[in-house]
Amino acid sequence: LMIRRPPRSTPLYSSAASDVYKRQPDAKVKFFLTASTEARAQRRYKQLLDKGIDAIFPALLRELDERDKRDHRRSDSPMQPASDAILIDTTELDRSEVLEQVLKWVTGALARER
């Protein structure tokens, strides 16, 4: 996730992050959100069940682990944070706690800019 002056805020997802960091190096605040594979699999498992979709947790865990390995090893835009990105581990955080951390960093960056 990168924050630029509105309206140029750019939410990023795993497959695009590394590439967009390169195209927008002037972003005032860059975030790289991460979580353990187990936590992400638990979240996905719950999402699927809430939608009424049958899911098998060990299979989801294995698929996420395999995708992570591919994403980190690919030669074209491997998944990695920008060198100046703020790393937020969301493993033990809910959405409001993540948002609170992001807003704290953005507010600080905007205050320093004035």
Backbone bond lengths (Angstrom), bond angles and torsions (degrees), N, CA, C in turn:
res aa  C-N    CA-C-N  psi(-1)  N-CA   C-N-CA  omega(-1)  CA-C   N-CA-C  phi
1 L - - - 1.450 - - 1.512 107.35 -
2 M 1.313 117.29 130.45 1.461 121.57 178.01 1.522 108.18 -123.28
3 I 1.288 116.52 143.18 1.452 120.94 179.16 1.526 108.30 -116.71
4 R 1.299 115.17 124.74 1.464 121.55 174.50 1.510 106.75 -121.70
5 R 1.304 116.50 174.06 1.465 118.58 175.73 1.530 108.36 -59.48
6 P 1.335 118.44 134.83 1.462 121.04 176.65 1.514 109.20 -55.39
7 P 1.299 121.27 144.46 1.464 125.28 5.37 1.515 113.09 -93.67
8 R 1.292 119.27 26.92 1.456 121.94 -174.01 1.523 113.57 -97.80
9 S 1.299 118.14 29.83 1.453 120.28 175.30 1.516 107.96 -75.03
10 T 1.314 116.22 136.32 1.453 120.49 -174.56 1.520 110.75 -127.89
11 P 1.341 117.49 106.23 1.463 117.74 174.08 1.518 109.36 -75.60
12 L 1.309 116.64 139.92 1.447 120.57 -177.30 1.521 110.54 -121.98
13 Y 1.276 115.19 152.95 1.444 121.67 176.93 1.518 107.75 -124.94
14 S 1.301 116.69 167.20 1.464 121.59 -168.11 1.514 114.52 -51.07
15 S 1.307 119.12 -40.65 1.458 118.88 -173.88 1.520 113.29 -77.56
16 A 1.322 118.02 -15.60 1.458 119.89 -175.68 1.519 114.28 -110.41
17 A 1.309 118.07 -14.30 1.467 121.00 -168.92 1.514 113.83 -55.15
18 S 1.306 118.36 -54.22 1.464 120.79 -174.85 1.519 111.40 -60.01
19 D 1.316 117.07 -40.77 1.454 121.43 -178.14 1.525 111.56 -68.36
20 V 1.322 117.77 -41.81 1.458 120.37 -178.81 1.523 110.98 -70.48
21 Y 1.325 117.75 -34.93 1.468 119.67 175.57 1.524 109.60 -54.36
22 K 1.315 116.60 -40.47 1.462 120.77 -178.36 1.527 111.26 -67.81
23 R 1.327 117.30 -35.39 1.460 120.81 -176.75 1.523 112.66 -82.47
24 Q 1.330 118.05 -18.67 1.461 120.54 -178.34 1.534 110.22 -130.14
25 P 1.324 116.84 60.25 1.462 119.45 -176.14 1.524 113.27 -68.53
26 D 1.343 117.63 -14.56 1.460 120.51 -177.67 1.521 113.38 -88.23
27 A 1.320 118.16 4.79 1.465 120.15 178.81 1.525 109.04 -56.98
28 K 1.316 116.24 136.32 1.469 121.06 -177.32 1.516 111.93 -69.09
29 V 1.312 117.03 -36.09 1.458 121.41 -179.11 1.525 107.94 -137.75
30 K 1.316 116.41 129.86 1.464 122.11 177.93 1.522 107.87 -121.83
31 F 1.301 115.72 135.84 1.463 120.64 178.58 1.517 109.85 -120.80
32 F 1.287 115.14 146.69 1.460 121.82 171.92 1.522 105.19 -127.05
33 L 1.333 115.42 108.10 1.457 121.04 -179.33 1.518 109.22 -90.79
34 T 1.299 115.64 134.71 1.447 120.72 179.90 1.523 109.15 -138.73
35 A 1.294 115.95 165.66 1.469 122.96 174.55 1.517 106.49 -160.55
36 S 1.306 115.49 158.38 1.463 118.36 178.17 1.522 109.54 -62.39
37 T 1.304 115.12 155.02 1.463 120.05 177.98 1.521 110.14 -60.18
38 E 1.307 116.15 -40.04 1.472 121.21 179.11 1.532 111.08 -60.38
39 A 1.319 117.17 -46.38 1.466 120.75 -179.40 1.524 111.01 -63.71
40 R 1.326 116.67 -43.01 1.468 119.63 179.94 1.521 111.02 -66.36
41 A 1.328 117.07 -37.29 1.469 120.02 177.60 1.527 110.13 -66.43
42 Q 1.326 117.32 -39.67 1.477 120.51 177.56 1.525 110.36 -62.28
43 R 1.315 117.19 -42.99 1.477 121.10 179.23 1.522 111.05 -62.91
44 R 1.322 115.38 -45.04 1.467 119.68 179.96 1.524 110.94 -65.42
45 Y 1.314 116.61 -41.30 1.463 122.08 178.55 1.532 109.85 -58.04
46 K 1.334 116.36 -46.88 1.457 120.87 179.67 1.530 111.01 -64.14
47 Q 1.339 117.29 -41.97 1.471 120.80 178.19 1.523 110.79 -57.27
48 L 1.318 115.96 -47.68 1.461 120.04 -178.20 1.523 111.35 -63.93
49 L 1.322 116.87 -45.80 1.460 119.94 179.13 1.526 111.43 -62.31
50 D 1.336 116.75 -40.12 1.467 120.28 178.01 1.521 112.34 -62.63
51 K 1.314 116.99 -27.06 1.474 121.88 177.36 1.522 112.08 -88.14
52 G 1.329 116.36 0.28 1.458 119.96 -179.67 1.518 113.39 81.10
53 I 1.315 116.77 18.57 1.467 121.92 -178.92 1.519 108.45 -99.84
54 D 1.317 116.21 126.53 1.460 120.05 177.29 1.526 109.29 -64.99
55 A 1.299 115.32 139.26 1.464 119.95 179.94 1.515 108.71 -144.20
56 I 1.314 114.79 150.89 1.460 122.07 177.93 1.517 106.65 -117.03
57 F 1.328 115.93 112.41 1.465 120.13 -173.78 1.524 113.46 -55.96
58 P 1.348 119.97 -49.16 1.474 117.87 -179.21 1.524 113.02 -58.69
59 A 1.326 117.31 -34.24 1.467 120.23 178.36 1.525 110.51 -68.20
60 L 1.329 117.49 -42.66 1.470 120.79 177.56 1.519 110.94 -61.32
61 L 1.317 116.24 -43.36 1.457 121.35 179.65 1.527 110.81 -60.73
62 R 1.315 116.52 -45.58 1.467 121.57 179.70 1.530 110.77 -63.71
63 E 1.344 117.07 -43.40 1.471 120.66 -179.46 1.531 111.57 -63.58
64 L 1.330 116.87 -42.43 1.468 119.73 178.27 1.525 111.37 -64.23
65 D 1.315 115.91 -42.14 1.465 120.15 179.30 1.524 110.78 -61.63
66 E 1.322 116.67 -43.61 1.468 120.57 179.26 1.529 110.95 -65.49
67 R 1.333 116.92 -41.61 1.463 119.94 179.39 1.531 110.72 -64.45
68 D 1.329 116.60 -42.42 1.465 120.16 178.16 1.526 111.32 -58.25
69 K 1.311 116.22 -44.48 1.472 119.81 179.51 1.520 110.32 -61.31
70 R 1.328 117.12 -44.44 1.476 120.63 178.36 1.532 110.79 -62.06
71 D 1.339 115.70 -45.94 1.467 119.85 -177.11 1.527 112.19 -62.68
72 H 1.313 117.48 -38.31 1.457 121.23 -179.14 1.526 112.64 -76.20
73 R 1.317 117.14 -26.41 1.472 121.04 -175.31 1.525 114.22 -96.80
74 R 1.321 117.93 -13.02 1.468 118.77 -175.34 1.525 110.29 -61.99
75 S 1.312 116.47 147.24 1.461 120.33 -177.23 1.525 111.96 -78.99
76 D 1.324 117.96 -30.63 1.462 122.19 -179.96 1.526 109.11 -94.67
77 S 1.315 117.40 110.47 1.463 124.02 179.38 1.523 113.68 52.96
78 P 1.324 117.16 62.97 1.466 118.58 177.53 1.530 110.43 -61.99
79 M 1.311 115.60 149.98 1.450 120.71 -178.93 1.525 109.54 -70.76
80 Q 1.314 115.21 109.93 1.456 120.81 177.20 1.515 108.23 -159.36
81 P 1.319 117.11 150.05 1.462 118.96 179.75 1.522 111.03 -72.78
82 A 1.319 115.44 153.68 1.459 119.90 171.80 1.523 107.19 -64.16
83 S 1.313 116.92 153.21 1.461 120.18 -176.98 1.526 112.57 -60.31
84 D 1.337 116.99 -26.58 1.468 120.25 -179.64 1.531 113.07 -106.66
85 A 1.318 117.19 15.55 1.465 120.67 179.09 1.527 110.49 -77.86
86 I 1.309 114.96 148.40 1.458 122.05 175.24 1.522 106.99 -89.55
87 L 1.311 115.58 121.65 1.460 121.44 -178.78 1.520 109.73 -87.40
88 I 1.333 116.15 125.50 1.461 121.15 175.99 1.521 107.65 -122.51
89 D 1.316 115.45 114.67 1.465 121.17 177.14 1.526 107.63 -85.98
90 T 1.309 116.71 113.71 1.461 121.98 -175.22 1.529 113.00 -95.46
91 T 1.327 117.11 9.41 1.459 121.07 -176.27 1.527 112.04 -50.77
92 E 1.308 117.04 -46.93 1.470 121.53 -175.69 1.529 112.80 -104.78
93 L 1.337 117.54 12.28 1.461 121.13 -176.13 1.517 111.79 -110.14
94 D 1.335 116.75 146.38 1.460 119.43 171.07 1.534 107.70 -92.48
95 R 1.311 116.59 177.38 1.465 120.58 -175.36 1.525 112.67 -58.73
96 S 1.321 116.78 -42.23 1.469 118.87 -178.00 1.524 111.05 -66.40
97 E 1.317 118.06 -34.27 1.463 120.75 178.12 1.529 111.21 -69.74
98 V 1.323 116.73 -36.97 1.471 120.42 176.57 1.529 109.21 -64.99
99 L 1.330 115.76 -47.29 1.463 120.10 179.55 1.525 110.83 -60.14
100 E 1.309 117.07 -40.42 1.463 121.22 178.14 1.528 111.13 -59.23
101 Q 1.325 116.92 -44.48 1.469 119.98 178.87 1.524 111.36 -65.05
102 V 1.333 116.65 -44.22 1.468 120.64 -179.87 1.529 109.95 -61.14
103 L 1.331 116.37 -46.52 1.468 119.62 -179.25 1.524 111.83 -63.11
104 K 1.318 117.17 -36.12 1.464 120.84 177.79 1.525 109.99 -60.41
105 W 1.332 116.49 -46.53 1.474 120.43 -179.19 1.528 111.08 -67.02
106 V 1.334 116.78 -42.58 1.466 120.19 -178.76 1.525 110.27 -65.61
107 T 1.326 116.67 -44.05 1.472 120.55 179.12 1.522 110.06 -60.16
108 G 1.334 117.08 -43.21 1.461 120.52 177.92 1.518 112.03 -62.30
109 A 1.323 116.79 -42.36 1.467 120.90 -179.83 1.519 110.97 -64.77
110 L 1.318 117.31 -42.10 1.461 120.73 179.34 1.527 111.17 -67.21
111 A 1.336 116.91 -37.82 1.465 120.19 177.96 1.524 111.84 -64.50
112 R 1.318 116.51 -39.90 1.473 120.60 179.18 1.524 111.49 -67.68
113 E 1.321 116.23 -26.94 1.463 121.35 -177.28 1.522 111.94 -75.46
114 R 1.305 118.42 -22.84 1.475 121.75 -175.65 1.488 112.40 -74.71
